[in-house]
Structure formats: C-alpha cells, structure tokens
C-alpha cells in the first residue's frame, strides 16, 4: 500500500541557511573590497609619463646662472669733491697705471693750499729771525764769559803777588785783603756766568727743537694739502680698462662719489647667485662645472658672500686650469654647482608625482603593462634630472612619473591604450 512522503523541513532550512551565509560572506567581502582603498581608475596610457628605473652615474648638483666678471675690479671714487673741469679719456679706454682720467676743480681746496704755503713760509722766516737772535745772544754771553775769564786771571795774579808781598811785610793787611776780595768776586762771577751760559744753551736748544717740530708739522700739513690738490686729477690706480665711467664736464662730484671702475683683463671670475636654502652647504673649494661645445671646464668656489638679498647669496668662482677662450665680460653661463662626487646609483627620473607623494610612494607598472599599483619607496639625494632610489625599486622597473593630482586615493590604475 502506497504512502505519501512529506518533504523534509530540515533539508529546506539547511539550504536556506547556507544561502544566507553565502550572501553574508559576499556582502562582507564586498564591503572590505570597497572600503579597503583598492579602488581602480582607468587612465589613458598616452597621457601619462612612464619612466624606467636605471642604474647609472649620479651627482648631486644645482644649476646656477653665473655672470662673467674681470678677475679684479677697482672702483674709482672721488677722493676730493669738485666740479669736473676736464676729461682726458672716455669710457672703455685702456690705461696704464698713473694715466690721468679726469680733472676736478675745487677753489676752496686750492685756496687752502695757498694759505698753508704762506703760513709755512712765515714760520720759516720767523725761525730764521729767532735763530739769528739766539746766535747774537749767545755771542754776547760768550763775550761776557771771555771778560770774566780775563778778570779772574788778573785777580788771581794780583792775589798771588800781594800774598807774597804781605808775607814779606812789604804791604799792609788792608791792601792784601782787597786783593783777596777781588779774587773771590772773580771766582763767583765765573761760576755764575758759566751757569747762565749753560742755561742759555739749553733754552736755545729747546727753542730750536720746538721751532723745528712746528715747522715740520706745518710742512707735513702742506704736503698733505698738495696731495689733496693733486688728487683732483683722478688717475688710473692700476693698468686695465676704464669702465662704467660716470662723469661729464661741468658736473659736480661730492667727496666719495662713484666715478667709474678699472677692470684687470688678465683673467675672469664667475659670480653666481645661489638660493639661500643651500647657504650651509656652499663653501670655498666647492667644485662646479661649465659645459660648452661638448667641452667641460672645471671651476672652484673662491669666495662666499654670506649676506642674503631677495632669498639669494652670491659666490665667486674661478676656472681651474684652462678656461673658455670666447668669454666676454657680462656673459651669462649655466654652471653646475656640485655637492658630491659622481658615483653609481639607482636613478628615478624627476616628475610631477613628487608633489603628491613627497617621494614616499609611486605607481609601479605591472609586468604586463596593463595596470599600475602603489609601491612604497625611499629616496635620498636629488639632482635637476634624477632622484636617487635607495629602497622599493630595482633596475628595469617602470613607474609613472607624471602628476598624480587627479588620482585622489586611487590604489590601482588601469592603463588603457
């Protein structure tokens, strides 16, 4: 006898449970996929820049613009002020040391010179008069000294004679005492006259010395005044070329005002402006290079000007060995100022990606070239052309180096051709 079989309720429940669990797993997996940042973006491969990582020589340097300048420049300033009376040469003239350039007129200075000359002449005249008077005074005292010596000798003769006569009782005491008094007086007068003559000699010497010092001082002042008047003729301090001349006949120039400059053309130096960011890394002896006509010339930093103007500071460089023959004053050169020696390194071409990543990661292209995905990297030094890679990439890897500005938080790029 047949019997109706009922469907198993447990089996239906089991199917429904498995289906629900599967749906839940799919939901969780989808949620993880869409919230984990693995979103994709289609990009046109022709609108991006793909570069290859290579190993090659790397040197850290910055490009700077250098201006060709004479190796030595001496500025011409007006030592004394005045009106330009005459110009002997024009701007650009080749001069030898001492050649006249221009003449300034200064009436007050020339009048001061004339007055000083008169004063020196007056002092010299007065010195001569004083010298003559001193000589006459000395002659008078010497004449007095001669009279005193003669009187002493006569008193001594009489004293000795009367002394013998008194001893023989040929003369009286009164006559003998008169001889003694006369002799004593003559001795005292000799001493006094000798002292006066000595003091007179000392005073005369002091007077002569003081007068000579005064005369020498006034004469030195006169020589100084002559030099100042002589400086009204501006002369070339060195042999070279006169440049930047700024003076015209009739023009007034103040003391210390710039007139021009002299350039020594025996060689050139290069003056370059460097961003203040590098001021702690630039020092004398640093090496730089200039390349022209497929030939490279070596330079070295000779002087660093630490004063910063408009975010830049200046350095002077000189060629080491040979220099380009076609250099001209004022010419601009593109110089490579190096901070390291050339050495092998893993090279990543520079690009706009750095602005968004800071060099911490990059989109690396897959082996099949169809996608690019985020890869953590570590960069070290940089040059105007390359970054030095020290971690995250190897030779032969291809990466996207163009700007990532429109990619947002995209984790993977799909490259469409």
Secondary structure in CASP SS format (residue, H / E / C, confidence):
PFRMAT SS
TARGET T0000
AUTHOR 0000-0000-0000
METHOD secondary structure of the structure
MODEL  1
X C 1.00
X C 1.00
X C 1.00
X C 1.00
X C 1.00
X C 1.00
X C 1.00
X C 1.00
X H 1.00
X H 1.00
X H 1.00
X H 1.00
X H 1.00
X H 1.00
X H 1.00
X H 1.00
X H 1.00
X H 1.00
X H 1.00
X H 1.00
X H 1.00
X H 1.00
X H 1.00
X H 1.00
X H 1.00
X H 1.00
X H 1.00
X H 1.00
X H 1.00
X H 1.00
X H 1.00
X H 1.00
X H 1.00
X H 1.00
X H 1.00
X C 1.00
X C 1.00
X C 1.00
X C 1.00
X E 1.00
X E 1.00
X E 1.00
X E 1.00
X E 1.00
X H 1.00
X H 1.00
X H 1.00
X C 1.00
X C 1.00
X E 1.00
X E 1.00
X E 1.00
X C 1.00
X E 1.00
X E 1.00
X E 1.00
X E 1.00
X E 1.00
X C 1.00
X C 1.00
X E 1.00
X E 1.00
X E 1.00
X E 1.00
X E 1.00
X E 1.00
X E 1.00
X E 1.00
X E 1.00
X E 1.00
X E 1.00
X E 1.00
X E 1.00
X E 1.00
X E 1.00
X E 1.00
X E 1.00
X C 1.00
X C 1.00
X C 1.00
X C 1.00
X E 1.00
X E 1.00
X E 1.00
X E 1.00
X E 1.00
X E 1.00
X C 1.00
X C 1.00
X C 1.00
X C 1.00
X C 1.00
X C 1.00
X E 1.00
X E 1.00
X C 1.00
X C 1.00
X C 1.00
X C 1.00
X E 1.00
X E 1.00
X E 1.00
X E 1.00
X E 1.00
X E 1.00
X C 1.00
X H 1.00
X H 1.00
X H 1.00
X H 1.00
X H 1.00
X H 1.00
X H 1.00
X H 1.00
X H 1.00
X H 1.00
X H 1.00
X H 1.00
X H 1.00
X H 1.00
X H 1.00
X H 1.00
X H 1.00
X H 1.00
X H 1.00
X H 1.00
X H 1.00
X H 1.00
X H 1.00
X H 1.00
X H 1.00
X H 1.00
X H 1.00
X H 1.00
X H 1.00
X H 1.00
X H 1.00
X H 1.00
X H 1.00
X H 1.00
X H 1.00
X H 1.00
X H 1.00
X H 1.00
X H 1.00
X H 1.00
X H 1.00
X H 1.00
X H 1.00
X H 1.00
X H 1.00
X H 1.00
X H 1.00
X H 1.00
X H 1.00
X H 1.00
X H 1.00
X H 1.00
X H 1.00
X H 1.00
X H 1.00
X H 1.00
X H 1.00
X H 1.00
X H 1.00
X H 1.00
X H 1.00
X C 1.00
X C 1.00
X C 1.00
X C 1.00
X C 1.00
X H 1.00
X H 1.00
X H 1.00
X H 1.00
X H 1.00
X H 1.00
X H 1.00
X H 1.00
X H 1.00
X H 1.00
X H 1.00
X H 1.00
X H 1.00
X H 1.00
X H 1.00
X H 1.00
X H 1.00
X H 1.00
X H 1.00
X H 1.00
X H 1.00
X H 1.00
X H 1.00
X H 1.00
X H 1.00
X H 1.00
X H 1.00
X H 1.00
X H 1.00
X H 1.00
X H 1.00
X H 1.00
X H 1.00
X H 1.00
X H 1.00
X H 1.00
X H 1.00
X H 1.00
X H 1.00
X H 1.00
X H 1.00
X H 1.00
X H 1.00
X H 1.00
X H 1.00
X H 1.00
X H 1.00
X H 1.00
X H 1.00
X H 1.00
X H 1.00
X H 1.00
X H 1.00
X H 1.00
X H 1.00
X H 1.00
X H 1.00
X H 1.00
X C 1.00
X C 1.00
X E 1.00
X E 1.00
X E 1.00
X C 1.00
X C 1.00
X C 1.00
X C 1.00
X E 1.00
X E 1.00
X E 1.00
X E 1.00
X C 1.00
X C 1.00
X C 1.00
X C 1.00
X C 1.00
X C 1.00
X C 1.00
X C 1.00
X E 1.00
X E 1.00
X C 1.00
X C 1.00
X C 1.00
X C 1.00
X E 1.00
X E 1.00
X E 1.00
X E 1.00
X E 1.00
X E 1.00
X E 1.00
X E 1.00
X E 1.00
X E 1.00
X E 1.00
X E 1.00
X E 1.00
X E 1.00
X E 1.00
X E 1.00
X E 1.00
X E 1.00
X H 1.00
X H 1.00
X H 1.00
X C 1.00
X C 1.00
X C 1.00
X C 1.00
X C 1.00
X C 1.00
X C 1.00
X C 1.00
X E 1.00
X E 1.00
X E 1.00
X E 1.00
X E 1.00
X E 1.00
X C 1.00
X C 1.00
X E 1.00
X E 1.00
X E 1.00
X E 1.00
X E 1.00
X E 1.00
X E 1.00
X E 1.00
X E 1.00
X E 1.00
X C 1.00
X C 1.00
X C 1.00
X C 1.00
X E 1.00
X C 1.00
X C 1.00
X E 1.00
X E 1.00
X E 1.00
X E 1.00
X E 1.00
X E 1.00
X E 1.00
X E 1.00
X C 1.00
X C 1.00
X C 1.00
X C 1.00
X C 1.00
X C 1.00
X C 1.00
X C 1.00
X C 1.00
X C 1.00
X C 1.00
X C 1.00
X E 1.00
X E 1.00
X E 1.00
X E 1.00
X E 1.00
X E 1.00
X E 1.00
X C 1.00
X C 1.00
X C 1.00
X C 1.00
X E 1.00
X E 1.00
X E 1.00
X E 1.00
X E 1.00
X E 1.00
X E 1.00
X C 1.00
X C 1.00
X C 1.00
X H 1.00
X H 1.00
X H 1.00
X H 1.00
X H 1.00
X C 1.00
X C 1.00
X C 1.00
X E 1.00
X E 1.00
X E 1.00
X E 1.00
X E 1.00
X C 1.00
X C 1.00
X C 1.00
X C 1.00
X C 1.00
X E 1.00
X E 1.00
X E 1.00
X E 1.00
X E 1.00
X E 1.00
X C 1.00
X E 1.00
X E 1.00
X E 1.00
X E 1.00
X E 1.00
X C 1.00
X C 1.00
X C 1.00
X E 1.00
X E 1.00
X E 1.00
X E 1.00
X E 1.00
X E 1.00
X C 1.00
X C 1.00
X C 1.00
X C 1.00
X C 1.00
X C 1.00
X E 1.00
X E 1.00
X E 1.00
X C 1.00
X C 1.00
X C 1.00
X C 1.00
X C 1.00
X C 1.00
X C 1.00
X C 1.00
X C 1.00
X C 1.00
X C 1.00
X E 1.00
X E 1.00
X E 1.00
X E 1.00
X E 1.00
X C 1.00
END
